[in-house]
Amino acid sequence: TSRQLVVSEKLAAIGEIAAGIAHEINNPIQVIQGNLDVMRVELDADAERVETELRLIDEQVHSIFLIVNKLLQFTRPDEYAESMEHHRPADVMTDTIPLVQHLLNKAEIALKLETPSLRAVAINRTEMQQVFINLIVNAIHAMPDGGALSLMVEDRGQGVSIVVADTGVGMSPEVLARIFDPFFTTKQGEGTGLGLSITRKLVELYDGTIEAESTAGSGTTFRVWFPEAKDM
Ligand code: ADP
Protein backbone atom coordinates (compact mmCIF):
# COMPACT_ATOMS: atom_id res chain seq x y z
CA THR A 1 0.00 0.00 0.00
CA SER A 2 1.08 3.59 -0.36
CA ARG A 3 1.20 3.94 3.40
CA GLN A 4 3.76 1.12 3.61
CA LEU A 5 5.75 2.82 0.89
CA VAL A 6 5.82 6.04 2.87
CA VAL A 7 6.92 4.14 5.98
CA SER A 8 9.80 2.40 4.20
CA GLU A 9 10.90 5.59 2.46
CA LYS A 10 10.84 7.25 5.81
CA LEU A 11 12.98 4.57 7.42
CA ALA A 12 15.45 4.86 4.53
CA ALA A 13 15.59 8.63 5.02
CA ILE A 14 16.24 8.17 8.73
CA GLY A 15 18.92 5.55 7.99
CA GLU A 16 20.69 8.00 5.73
CA ILE A 17 20.64 10.66 8.42
CA ALA A 18 21.67 8.16 11.10
CA ALA A 19 24.86 7.30 9.19
CA GLY A 20 25.85 10.95 9.31
CA ILE A 21 24.90 11.19 12.95
CA ALA A 22 26.95 8.17 14.01
CA HIS A 23 29.98 9.93 12.54
CA GLU A 24 29.11 13.18 14.25
CA ILE A 25 28.48 11.64 17.68
CA ASN A 26 31.87 9.96 17.44
CA ASN A 27 33.70 13.29 17.71
CA PRO A 28 32.37 14.41 21.11
CA ILE A 29 32.74 10.86 22.45
CA GLN A 30 36.43 10.81 21.52
CA VAL A 31 37.05 14.13 23.23
CA ILE A 32 35.32 12.81 26.35
CA GLN A 33 37.31 9.58 26.31
CA GLY A 34 40.61 11.38 25.80
CA ASN A 35 39.98 13.80 28.65
CA LEU A 36 38.92 11.03 31.01
CA ASP A 37 42.17 9.18 30.29
CA VAL A 38 44.23 12.30 30.97
CA MET A 39 42.30 13.12 34.14
CA ARG A 40 42.91 9.69 35.58
CA VAL A 41 46.66 10.40 35.39
CA GLU A 42 46.35 13.96 36.71
CA LEU A 43 43.86 13.43 39.48
CA ASP A 44 46.26 14.14 42.35
CA ALA A 45 48.31 16.65 40.40
CA ASP A 46 46.90 19.94 39.13
CA ALA A 47 43.34 20.84 40.16
CA GLU A 48 43.09 23.71 37.68
CA ARG A 49 43.84 21.50 34.70
CA VAL A 50 41.31 18.95 35.88
CA GLU A 51 38.79 21.79 36.01
CA THR A 52 39.44 22.65 32.34
CA GLU A 53 39.05 19.04 31.29
CA LEU A 54 35.81 18.72 33.22
CA ARG A 55 34.44 21.75 31.40
CA LEU A 56 35.41 20.22 28.03
CA ILE A 57 33.68 16.97 28.94
CA ASP A 58 30.62 18.89 30.05
CA GLU A 59 30.40 20.76 26.73
CA GLN A 60 30.79 17.60 24.69
CA VAL A 61 28.20 15.70 26.69
CA HIS A 62 25.81 18.62 26.12
CA SER A 63 26.53 18.40 22.40
CA ILE A 64 25.68 14.67 22.34
CA PHE A 65 22.55 15.38 24.36
CA LEU A 66 21.34 17.95 21.81
CA ILE A 67 21.96 15.64 18.84
CA VAL A 68 20.33 12.59 20.41
CA ASN A 69 17.35 14.59 21.61
CA LYS A 70 16.74 16.00 18.16
CA LEU A 71 16.88 12.49 16.71
CA LEU A 72 14.45 11.12 19.26
CA GLN A 73 11.83 13.62 18.13
CA PHE A 74 11.79 11.88 14.78
CA THR A 75 12.32 8.22 15.60
CA ARG A 76 9.20 6.80 17.14
CA PRO A 77 8.77 3.51 15.21
CA ASP A 78 5.51 2.72 17.04
CA GLU A 79 3.87 5.74 15.47
CA TYR A 80 4.80 5.06 11.86
CA ALA A 81 2.29 2.36 11.04
CA GLU A 82 -1.00 4.03 11.94
CA SER A 83 0.02 7.64 11.83
CA MET A 84 -1.21 8.90 8.43
CA GLU A 85 -4.29 11.01 8.99
CA HIS A 86 -5.95 14.01 7.44
CA HIS A 87 -5.34 17.23 9.31
CA ARG A 88 -5.90 20.89 8.64
CA PRO A 89 -2.51 22.62 8.90
CA ALA A 90 -4.42 25.69 10.12
CA ASP A 91 -5.74 23.73 13.14
CA VAL A 92 -2.31 22.22 13.86
CA MET A 93 -0.78 25.69 13.69
CA THR A 94 -3.38 27.09 16.11
CA ASP A 95 -2.69 24.24 18.55
CA THR A 96 1.06 24.85 18.30
CA ILE A 97 0.90 28.47 19.55
CA PRO A 98 0.40 27.61 23.26
CA LEU A 99 3.56 25.45 23.13
CA VAL A 100 5.73 28.39 22.12
CA GLN A 101 3.80 31.27 23.73
CA HIS A 102 6.12 31.54 26.74
CA LEU A 103 9.15 31.81 24.42
CA LEU A 104 7.43 34.57 22.44
CA ASN A 105 6.57 36.47 25.63
CA LYS A 106 10.07 36.13 27.03
CA ALA A 107 11.68 37.46 23.84
CA GLU A 108 9.03 40.22 23.45
CA ILE A 109 7.94 38.99 20.05
CA ALA A 110 4.57 40.08 18.67
CA LEU A 111 2.54 37.34 16.98
CA LYS A 112 0.55 37.87 13.81
CA LEU A 113 -1.64 34.86 13.05
CA GLU A 114 -3.64 34.39 9.84
CA THR A 115 -5.12 30.96 9.20
CA PRO A 116 -8.01 31.24 6.75
CA SER A 117 -7.40 27.85 5.08
CA LEU A 118 -9.76 24.97 5.90
CA ARG A 119 -8.10 22.44 3.61
CA ALA A 120 -6.68 19.21 5.04
CA VAL A 121 -3.52 17.33 4.12
CA ALA A 122 -2.44 13.74 4.75
CA ILE A 123 0.37 13.82 7.27
CA ASN A 124 1.06 12.71 10.81
CA ARG A 125 -0.10 15.44 13.16
CA THR A 126 2.88 15.21 15.53
CA GLU A 127 5.27 15.56 12.62
CA MET A 128 3.45 18.52 11.14
CA GLN A 129 3.61 20.15 14.56
CA GLN A 130 7.32 19.36 14.77
CA VAL A 131 7.89 21.07 11.41
CA PHE A 132 6.09 24.18 12.69
CA ILE A 133 7.93 24.17 16.03
CA ASN A 134 11.33 23.87 14.32
CA LEU A 135 10.61 26.87 12.10
CA ILE A 136 9.09 28.93 14.92
CA VAL A 137 11.93 28.22 17.37
CA ASN A 138 14.50 29.17 14.71
CA ALA A 139 12.56 32.39 14.13
CA ILE A 140 12.60 33.13 17.86
CA HIS A 141 16.38 32.49 18.00
CA ALA A 142 16.76 34.99 15.16
CA MET A 143 15.01 37.73 17.19
CA PRO A 144 16.95 38.01 20.47
CA ASP A 145 15.90 41.66 20.82
CA GLY A 146 12.25 41.15 19.98
CA GLY A 147 10.38 41.61 16.73
CA ALA A 148 7.37 40.18 14.94
CA LEU A 149 6.50 36.61 13.98
CA SER A 150 3.93 36.06 11.23
CA LEU A 151 2.28 32.67 10.86
CA MET A 152 0.04 32.25 7.84
CA VAL A 153 -1.82 29.27 6.43
CA GLU A 154 -3.50 29.78 3.07
CA ASP A 155 -4.78 27.82 0.08
CA ARG A 156 -2.26 27.73 -2.71
CA GLY A 157 -2.69 25.72 -5.92
CA GLN A 158 -3.75 22.15 -5.18
CA GLY A 159 -2.61 22.41 -1.61
CA VAL A 160 -1.96 24.40 1.53
CA SER A 161 0.85 26.85 2.04
CA ILE A 162 2.30 27.63 5.48
CA VAL A 163 4.38 30.75 5.95
CA VAL A 164 6.63 31.41 8.96
CA ALA A 165 8.16 34.88 8.71
CA ASP A 166 10.35 36.74 11.20
CA THR A 167 11.88 40.22 11.44
CA GLY A 168 15.13 38.84 12.84
CA VAL A 169 18.81 38.88 11.99
CA GLY A 170 18.33 37.24 8.59
CA MET A 171 21.07 35.39 6.71
CA SER A 172 23.80 36.05 4.18
CA PRO A 173 23.40 34.25 0.82
CA GLU A 174 26.28 31.93 1.88
CA VAL A 175 24.47 30.84 5.05
CA LEU A 176 21.11 30.59 3.27
CA ALA A 177 22.62 28.20 0.72
CA ARG A 178 23.58 25.72 3.46
CA ILE A 179 20.72 25.78 5.98
CA PHE A 180 19.26 22.43 4.86
CA ASP A 181 22.62 20.62 5.11
CA PRO A 182 22.77 18.15 8.03
CA PHE A 183 24.88 19.57 10.91
CA PHE A 184 25.16 23.04 9.41
CA THR A 185 24.67 25.49 12.27
CA THR A 186 25.76 29.01 13.14
CA LYS A 187 24.75 28.48 16.80
CA GLN A 188 28.10 27.41 18.26
CA GLY A 189 27.60 24.96 21.08
CA GLU A 190 23.83 25.44 21.11
CA GLY A 191 22.67 24.18 17.71
CA THR A 192 22.68 20.69 16.21
CA GLY A 193 22.17 21.81 12.62
CA LEU A 194 19.67 18.96 12.31
CA GLY A 195 16.40 20.87 12.58
CA LEU A 196 16.05 22.06 9.00
CA SER A 197 17.59 18.99 7.33
CA ILE A 198 15.13 16.70 9.09
CA THR A 199 12.29 19.18 8.53
CA ARG A 200 12.95 19.15 4.81
CA LYS A 201 13.13 15.34 4.67
CA LEU A 202 9.79 15.11 6.47
CA VAL A 203 8.12 17.68 4.22
CA GLU A 204 9.37 15.95 1.06
CA LEU A 205 8.24 12.58 2.34
CA TYR A 206 4.70 13.92 2.21
CA ASP A 207 5.26 15.32 -1.31
CA GLY A 208 5.54 18.83 0.06
CA THR A 209 8.08 21.55 -0.58
CA ILE A 210 10.00 23.95 1.67
CA GLU A 211 11.85 27.10 0.68
CA ALA A 212 13.45 30.03 2.43
CA GLU A 213 14.04 33.68 1.58
CA SER A 214 16.20 35.89 3.73
CA THR A 215 17.86 39.27 3.88
CA ALA A 216 20.72 39.84 6.33
CA GLY A 217 19.60 42.35 8.92
CA SER A 218 15.90 42.37 8.11
CA GLY A 219 14.41 38.90 8.42
CA THR A 220 13.59 35.49 7.02
CA THR A 221 10.53 33.84 5.47
CA PHE A 222 10.02 30.07 5.27
CA ARG A 223 7.30 28.67 2.98
CA VAL A 224 6.13 25.09 3.37
CA TRP A 225 3.58 23.64 0.96
CA PHE A 226 1.65 20.38 1.27
CA PRO A 227 -0.63 18.86 -1.38
CA GLU A 228 -4.30 18.74 -0.42
CA ALA A 229 -5.54 15.34 0.80
CA LYS A 230 -7.14 13.57 -2.19
CA ASP A 231 -9.71 11.24 -0.69
CA MET A 232 -11.52 13.59 1.66
P1 ADP B 1 20.16 24.81 14.36
O1 ADP B 1 18.94 25.65 14.67
O2 ADP B 1 20.39 23.74 15.37
O3 ADP B 1 21.38 25.62 14.06
P2 ADP B 1 18.80 24.28 11.84
O4 ADP B 1 19.01 23.20 10.83
O5 ADP B 1 17.41 24.40 12.40
O6 ADP B 1 19.84 24.00 13.00
O7 ADP B 1 19.24 25.68 11.25
C1 ADP B 1 20.49 25.80 10.58
C2 ADP B 1 20.95 27.24 10.53
O8 ADP B 1 20.07 27.99 9.68
C3 ADP B 1 20.92 28.00 11.86
O9 ADP B 1 22.07 27.74 12.63
C4 ADP B 1 20.84 29.45 11.39
O10 ADP B 1 22.11 29.93 11.01
C5 ADP B 1 20.02 29.35 10.12
N1 ADP B 1 18.61 29.73 10.34
C6 ADP B 1 17.55 28.90 10.40
N2 ADP B 1 16.40 29.58 10.59
C7 ADP B 1 16.74 30.90 10.64
C8 ADP B 1 15.99 32.12 10.80
N3 ADP B 1 14.65 32.13 10.96
N4 ADP B 1 16.69 33.30 10.77
C9 ADP B 1 18.03 33.30 10.61
N5 ADP B 1 18.78 32.19 10.46
C10 ADP B 1 18.15 30.99 10.47
Residues whose N, C-alpha, C, O or C-beta is under 5 A from the ligand:
A	BS01	ADP	N138 A139 A142 G170 M171 I179 F184 T185 T186 K187 G191 T192 G193 L194 G195 L196 S197 T220
